[in-house]
């Protein structure tokens, strides 16, 4: 069962922006801190950003000041606004709880290239 569904990935040029969306169940949304992860083939999956049920946020050092994570309770959706994208941001992006304990979906591909 896919419990969190990602969308919004695309091909963009360096300096561009994308907004990723993660829609989940009301239960998961209200109980867990949620977050975004990314993986490139040959590299470990890493946490990009997390947001707690009280609104506390944490970011990977390399995306601080460029990415913003937010929650929309009415839609059970978590967003990741990505600005000033760099080629090194290229990866498959996944959403999960903040500890990555739920099942993983297919993710959404973000490619940053000129």
C-alpha positions as CSV (number, residue, x, y, z in Angstrom):
1,X,0.0,0.0,0.0
2,X,1.3,3.4,-1.0
3,X,0.7,5.6,2.0
4,X,2.4,8.8,0.8
5,X,2.2,9.9,-2.8
6,X,4.7,12.4,-4.3
7,X,4.3,14.6,-7.4
8,X,5.7,17.7,-9.0
9,X,9.1,16.6,-10.2
10,X,10.3,18.0,-13.5
11,X,13.3,19.0,-15.6
12,X,14.5,22.5,-14.7
13,X,17.5,24.7,-15.4
14,X,19.9,25.8,-12.7
15,X,18.4,28.6,-10.7
16,X,14.9,27.5,-11.4
17,X,12.2,26.5,-9.0
18,X,9.8,23.6,-8.4
19,X,7.1,22.8,-5.8
20,X,6.8,19.2,-4.8
21,X,3.6,17.8,-3.2
22,X,3.1,14.8,-0.9
23,X,-0.4,13.7,-0.2
24,X,-1.1,11.2,2.6
25,X,-3.8,9.9,4.9
26,X,-5.4,12.1,7.6
27,X,-4.1,9.7,10.2
28,X,-0.5,9.9,9.1
29,X,-0.7,13.6,8.5
30,X,-2.0,14.3,12.0
31,X,0.2,11.8,14.0
32,X,3.7,12.0,12.4
33,X,6.3,14.6,11.7
34,X,6.8,14.4,8.0
35,X,9.6,15.0,5.6
36,X,11.2,14.9,2.2
37,X,14.1,12.6,1.2
38,X,16.1,12.2,-1.9
39,X,18.3,9.6,-3.6
40,X,20.7,9.4,-6.5
41,X,21.8,6.0,-7.8
42,X,25.0,5.0,-6.0
43,X,24.3,7.3,-3.1
44,X,22.5,6.8,0.2
45,X,19.0,8.2,0.6
46,X,19.3,11.4,2.6
47,X,16.8,13.6,4.6
48,X,16.2,16.9,2.9
49,X,13.7,18.6,5.1
50,X,11.3,17.7,8.0
51,X,8.4,19.4,9.7
52,X,6.8,18.4,13.0
53,X,3.2,18.4,13.9
54,X,3.9,21.7,15.8
55,X,5.6,23.3,12.8
56,X,9.2,22.9,13.8
57,X,11.4,22.5,10.7
58,X,14.9,21.1,9.9
59,X,16.8,21.2,6.7
60,X,19.8,19.5,5.1
61,X,22.7,22.0,5.3
62,X,23.1,22.2,1.5
63,X,19.4,23.3,1.0
64,X,19.1,25.8,3.8
65,X,17.9,29.2,2.6
66,X,16.7,27.6,-0.7
67,X,14.1,25.0,0.2
68,X,10.9,25.5,2.3
69,X,8.8,22.7,3.7
70,X,5.1,23.4,4.7
71,X,1.9,21.5,5.7
72,X,-1.7,22.0,4.5
73,X,-4.0,20.3,7.0
74,X,-7.1,20.7,4.8
75,X,-5.5,18.7,2.1
76,X,-3.3,16.3,4.2
77,X,-0.5,17.5,2.0
78,X,3.2,18.4,2.6
79,X,4.9,20.7,0.2
80,X,8.6,21.3,-0.6
81,X,9.2,24.6,-2.3
82,X,12.6,24.4,-4.0
83,X,14.2,27.6,-5.2
84,X,17.6,28.4,-6.8
85,X,18.0,24.8,-7.8
86,X,21.4,23.4,-8.5
87,X,22.6,20.4,-10.5
88,X,23.5,18.6,-7.3
89,X,19.8,18.7,-6.3
90,X,19.1,16.2,-9.1
91,X,17.6,13.1,-7.5
92,X,14.4,11.1,-7.0
93,X,12.5,12.8,-4.2
94,X,10.4,10.8,-1.7
95,X,8.1,11.8,1.2
96,X,7.7,9.8,4.4
97,X,7.5,10.4,8.1
98,X,10.4,12.3,9.6
99,X,12.2,9.0,10.4
100,X,11.5,7.2,7.2
101,X,9.6,4.4,8.8
102,X,6.6,4.1,6.5
103,X,6.5,2.3,3.1
104,X,8.3,4.1,0.2
105,X,6.4,5.1,-2.9
106,X,8.0,5.5,-6.4
107,X,9.1,9.1,-5.7
108,X,9.2,11.9,-8.2
109,X,12.2,12.8,-10.4
110,X,13.8,16.2,-10.2
111,X,16.5,16.9,-12.8
112,X,18.4,20.2,-12.7
113,X,20.4,20.7,-15.9
114,X,21.2,23.3,-18.5
